[in-house]
Amino acid sequence: MTLRRALHFVFKVGDRAKTATFYRDVLGMRILRHEEFEEGCKAACNGPYDGKWSKTMVGFGAEDDHFVMELTYNYGVGEYRLGSDFLGLTLQSSQAVSNARRLGWPLSEAGDGIYLAEAPGGYRFYLVDKTQPSEDPVQKVSLAVSDLQRSTHYWESLLEMQVLERNVERNSVLLGFAHNQCKLELQDIGGTVDHGTAFGRIAFSCPREQLPGIEAVMKKENQKILTPLVSLDTPGKATVEVVILADPDDHEICFVGNEAFRQLSMVDPNGETLLDKAMAADKSDEWFAKHNKQKATA
């Protein structure tokens, strides 16, 4: 199913400034675009919140050929509880390792030539200490599952991903739509998957004409559909169509029509400036400090 592409993973962030430092200065990514919204997303892109929020896309390159991160910030929420669902994201960049050391960002050894760095909020990033490749440095996203056989069937048979590797020792499988894309690793943790309140979402694109078929398969197989096929508007940009699913362990999955998404996801040369302006204008931390209060913990 090479017409389908891995696009991005959604992280909820409580501290935009520290988060921006991690992705820009430590990992070496750039801001691809930044958007502000006055009310919650119809497809719960920002989680179960209906207030003001922002979306910042960061990555090593455009989503046409890179797997990137979607950082969602809900104004007034300062912290989210991590669960056991997100096991980490692996990328190859000796420069990121060097940046972390120079900036004093905590690193710990996680294998031969691999270092663990945590983004604000506790999200784990595994840095392979090798020269950053000219193609996408992001290698895989790792998610926890409670029944590897059941999950493999879901992703392989229903979503038509290809099993690329099975690891008996790790009790895991590696899947992908193509060898030159970011892969999805599923690892059996031998128990219930806890999503906390920090739960994310992984996104893929497909030809728009495939979206009704994906929804139909899930209905036929009695699988969860969180958001049936719906159109999402971004002011001044392309309207995209999405279907939001949940796998057997309730990992959220977004499929978006590729044609409109390519227009929506074009890199905005003003992205860096828009994010910096939004952070400068956000006085919520000062307000809470002045009133001797703390932001909400979700």
C-alpha positions as CSV (number, residue, x, y, z in Angstrom):
1,M,0.0,0.0,0.0
2,T,2.7,2.4,-1.1
3,L,0.1,5.2,-1.8
4,R,-0.2,5.6,2.0
5,R,2.4,7.6,4.0
6,A,3.3,8.0,7.6
7,L,3.0,11.7,8.4
8,H,3.4,12.7,12.0
9,F,2.8,12.0,15.6
10,V,0.8,14.3,17.9
11,F,2.2,15.3,21.3
12,K,0.4,17.4,23.8
13,V,2.7,20.0,25.4
14,G,2.3,22.1,28.5
15,D,5.3,24.3,28.1
16,R,5.8,25.7,24.6
17,A,9.0,27.5,25.3
18,K,10.9,24.6,26.7
19,T,9.4,22.3,24.1
20,A,10.5,24.6,21.3
21,T,14.0,24.6,22.7
22,F,14.1,20.8,22.7
23,Y,13.0,20.4,19.1
24,R,14.8,23.3,17.6
25,D,18.0,23.5,19.6
26,V,18.6,20.0,20.8
27,L,17.1,17.8,17.9
28,G,17.9,20.4,15.2
29,M,14.4,20.4,13.7
30,R,12.7,23.5,12.3
31,I,9.3,25.0,12.6
32,L,7.3,24.0,9.5
33,R,4.1,25.9,10.3
34,H,2.3,27.3,13.3
35,E,-1.5,27.9,13.7
36,E,-3.7,29.3,16.4
37,F,-7.3,28.2,17.0
38,E,-10.0,29.8,19.1
39,E,-11.9,26.6,19.8
40,G,-11.4,22.9,19.9
41,C,-10.9,20.7,16.8
42,K,-13.9,18.8,15.4
43,A,-11.7,15.7,15.3
44,A,-10.3,16.3,18.8
45,C,-6.8,17.0,17.3
46,N,-6.0,18.9,20.5
47,G,-7.5,16.2,22.8
48,P,-10.8,16.5,24.7
49,Y,-10.6,20.3,25.1
50,D,-12.8,22.9,23.6
51,G,-10.9,26.1,24.3
52,K,-8.1,28.1,22.7
53,W,-5.2,26.0,21.4
54,S,-2.3,26.0,19.0
55,K,-0.7,23.5,16.6
56,T,3.0,23.6,15.7
57,M,4.5,21.3,13.1
58,V,8.2,20.6,13.6
59,G,10.5,18.3,11.7
60,F,13.7,17.9,9.7
61,G,11.9,18.7,6.5
62,A,8.5,19.0,4.8
63,E,5.9,16.3,5.4
64,D,6.0,15.3,1.7
65,D,9.1,13.2,2.5
66,H,9.7,13.5,6.3
67,F,7.9,12.2,9.4
68,V,7.3,15.2,11.7
69,M,5.8,16.1,15.1
70,E,2.6,17.9,15.7
71,L,2.8,19.8,19.0
72,T,-0.6,20.8,20.4
73,Y,-0.8,23.3,23.2
74,N,-4.0,23.9,25.1
75,Y,-4.0,27.3,26.8
76,G,-4.4,26.9,30.5
77,V,-3.2,23.3,30.7
78,G,0.3,23.1,32.0
79,E,0.9,19.4,32.4
80,Y,-0.4,16.0,31.2
81,R,0.0,12.6,32.8
82,L,2.1,10.2,30.9
83,G,0.8,6.6,30.4
84,S,2.6,3.5,29.2
85,D,1.3,3.9,25.6
86,F,4.2,5.9,23.9
87,L,7.5,4.0,24.1
88,G,9.6,6.4,22.1
89,L,10.6,7.8,18.8
90,T,14.0,6.8,17.3
91,L,16.0,9.1,15.0
92,Q,19.6,9.1,13.7
93,S,21.6,12.3,14.4
94,S,25.0,12.6,15.9
95,Q,24.4,16.3,15.7
96,A,21.4,16.0,18.1
97,V,23.6,14.1,20.6
98,S,26.3,16.8,20.3
99,N,23.6,19.6,20.7
100,A,22.3,17.9,23.9
101,R,25.7,17.7,25.4
102,R,26.6,21.3,24.5
103,L,23.3,22.6,26.0
104,G,23.5,20.3,29.1
105,W,20.3,18.5,28.1
106,P,20.2,15.2,30.0
107,L,21.3,12.1,28.1
108,S,21.5,8.5,29.2
109,E,22.9,5.5,27.3
110,A,20.2,3.3,25.9
111,G,22.2,0.8,23.9
112,D,25.3,0.6,21.7
113,G,25.6,4.1,20.2
114,I,22.1,5.1,21.2
115,Y,21.2,7.8,23.7
116,L,17.9,8.6,25.4
117,A,16.7,12.2,25.7
118,E,13.4,13.2,27.1
119,A,11.4,16.1,25.7
120,P,9.5,18.3,28.1
121,G,6.5,16.3,29.4
122,G,8.6,13.1,29.5
123,Y,8.3,11.9,25.9
124,R,11.2,9.6,25.1
125,F,13.5,10.2,22.1
126,Y,16.2,7.7,21.2
127,L,19.1,9.3,19.4
128,V,21.3,7.1,17.2
129,D,24.8,8.6,17.4
130,K,25.5,8.4,13.7
131,T,25.8,11.1,11.0
132,Q,22.3,12.4,10.1
133,P,21.3,11.0,6.7
134,S,20.3,13.2,3.8
135,E,16.9,11.5,3.8
136,D,14.5,11.5,6.8
137,P,16.5,10.9,10.1
138,V,13.3,9.7,11.9
139,Q,13.4,5.9,11.9
140,K,10.4,4.6,13.9
141,V,7.7,5.4,16.4
142,S,7.3,2.7,19.2
143,L,3.9,2.1,20.8
144,A,2.9,-0.4,23.5
145,V,0.3,-3.1,22.9
146,S,-1.3,-5.7,25.2
147,D,-1.6,-8.5,22.7
148,L,0.9,-8.4,19.9
149,Q,-0.9,-11.0,17.7
150,R,-4.1,-9.1,17.9
151,S,-2.5,-5.8,17.1
152,T,-0.4,-7.1,14.3
153,H,-3.6,-8.5,12.7
154,Y,-5.3,-5.1,13.0
155,W,-2.4,-3.1,11.5
156,E,-1.4,-5.7,8.8
157,S,-4.8,-7.1,7.7
158,L,-7.1,-4.2,8.3
159,L,-4.8,-1.2,7.6
160,E,-2.7,-3.1,5.1
161,M,0.7,-2.2,6.6
162,Q,3.6,-4.6,5.8
163,V,5.3,-6.5,8.6
164,L,9.0,-5.7,8.0
165,E,10.6,-7.4,11.0
166,R,9.6,-9.6,14.0
167,N,11.7,-9.5,17.1
168,V,11.0,-12.5,19.5
169,E,13.4,-11.2,22.2
170,R,11.6,-7.8,22.3
171,N,8.2,-9.3,21.7
172,S,7.7,-6.7,19.0
173,V,7.0,-6.2,15.3
174,L,8.1,-3.5,12.9
175,L,5.6,-2.4,10.3
176,G,5.5,0.2,7.5
177,F,3.8,1.2,4.3
178,A,7.2,1.5,2.6
179,H,10.8,0.9,3.5
180,N,11.7,4.6,2.9
181,Q,9.2,5.8,5.4
182,C,9.1,6.1,9.2
183,K,8.2,2.7,10.6
184,L,5.7,1.8,13.4
185,E,7.0,-0.6,16.1
186,L,4.5,-2.4,18.3
187,Q,5.9,-3.9,21.5
188,D,3.9,-6.2,23.8
189,I,4.2,-4.9,27.4
190,G,2.3,-7.9,28.8
191,G,-0.5,-5.9,30.3
192,T,-3.1,-3.2,29.8
193,V,-1.9,-0.1,28.0
194,D,-2.4,3.1,30.0
195,H,-2.9,6.3,27.9
196,G,-2.8,8.8,30.7
197,T,-3.9,12.2,29.6
198,A,-0.9,12.8,27.4
199,F,-2.0,10.3,24.8
200,G,-1.0,11.1,21.3
201,R,-2.2,10.2,17.8
202,I,-0.3,8.9,14.8
203,A,-1.3,10.2,11.3
204,F,-1.1,8.7,7.9
205,S,-2.2,10.0,4.5
206,C,-3.9,8.1,1.7
207,P,-5.6,9.0,-1.5
208,R,-8.9,10.7,-0.6
209,E,-10.9,8.0,-2.4
210,Q,-9.6,5.4,0.1
211,L,-11.1,7.2,3.1
212,P,-14.6,5.8,2.8
213,G,-13.2,2.3,2.3
214,I,-11.1,2.5,5.4
215,E,-14.2,3.5,7.4
216,A,-16.2,0.7,5.8
217,V,-13.6,-1.9,6.8
218,M,-13.7,-0.8,10.4
219,K,-17.4,-0.9,10.5
220,K,-17.5,-4.3,9.0
221,E,-14.9,-5.6,11.5
222,N,-16.6,-3.9,14.5
223,Q,-13.6,-1.8,15.2
224,K,-13.6,1.7,16.8
225,I,-14.2,4.8,14.7
226,L,-13.6,7.8,16.9
227,T,-14.5,10.4,14.2
228,P,-16.3,9.3,11.0
229,L,-15.3,10.9,7.7
230,V,-15.3,14.6,8.3
231,S,-14.0,17.8,6.8
232,L,-11.6,20.0,8.8
233,D,-11.1,23.7,8.0
234,T,-8.0,25.7,8.7
235,P,-8.6,29.4,8.0
236,G,-6.9,30.5,4.8
237,K,-5.7,27.0,4.0
238,A,-6.9,23.8,2.4
239,T,-9.9,21.9,3.8
240,V,-8.9,18.3,4.5
241,E,-11.0,15.2,5.1
242,V,-10.1,12.7,7.8
243,V,-11.2,9.5,9.5
244,I,-10.1,8.9,13.1
245,L,-9.7,5.4,14.3
246,A,-8.6,3.6,17.5
247,D,-6.7,0.3,17.4
248,P,-7.4,-2.6,19.9
249,D,-5.4,-0.8,22.6
250,D,-7.1,2.6,21.8
251,H,-4.1,4.1,20.1
252,E,-5.6,7.0,18.0
253,I,-5.0,6.8,14.3
254,C,-5.8,9.5,11.8
255,F,-6.1,8.9,8.0
256,V,-6.2,12.1,6.0
257,G,-6.8,12.6,2.2
258,N,-3.4,13.1,0.6
259,E,-4.4,15.6,-2.1
260,A,-5.7,18.3,0.2
261,F,-3.2,17.5,2.9
262,R,-0.2,18.2,0.6
263,Q,-1.6,21.7,0.2
264,L,-2.3,22.2,3.9
265,S,1.1,20.9,4.9
266,M,3.2,23.2,2.7
267,V,6.0,24.7,4.8
268,D,5.3,28.2,5.9
269,P,8.4,30.4,5.8
270,N,6.9,32.5,8.6
271,G,6.4,29.5,10.9
272,E,9.2,30.3,13.2
273,T,8.1,34.0,13.6
274,L,4.5,33.0,14.2
275,L,5.4,30.6,17.0
276,D,7.7,33.1,18.6
277,K,5.1,35.8,18.5
278,A,2.5,33.5,19.9
279,M,4.7,32.5,22.8
280,A,5.6,36.1,23.5
281,A,1.9,37.1,23.5
282,D,1.0,34.2,25.8
283,K,0.9,35.8,29.3
284,S,-0.8,32.8,30.9
285,D,2.3,31.8,33.0
286,E,2.6,35.4,34.3
287,W,-1.1,35.5,35.2
288,F,-1.0,32.3,37.1
289,A,2.1,33.3,38.9
290,K,0.7,36.7,39.8
291,H,-2.4,35.1,41.3
292,N,-0.4,32.5,43.0
293,K,-2.0,29.7,41.1
294,Q,-0.9,26.9,38.9
295,K,-2.0,25.9,35.4
296,A,-4.4,22.9,35.3
297,T,-2.9,19.4,35.2
298,A,-4.9,17.3,32.8
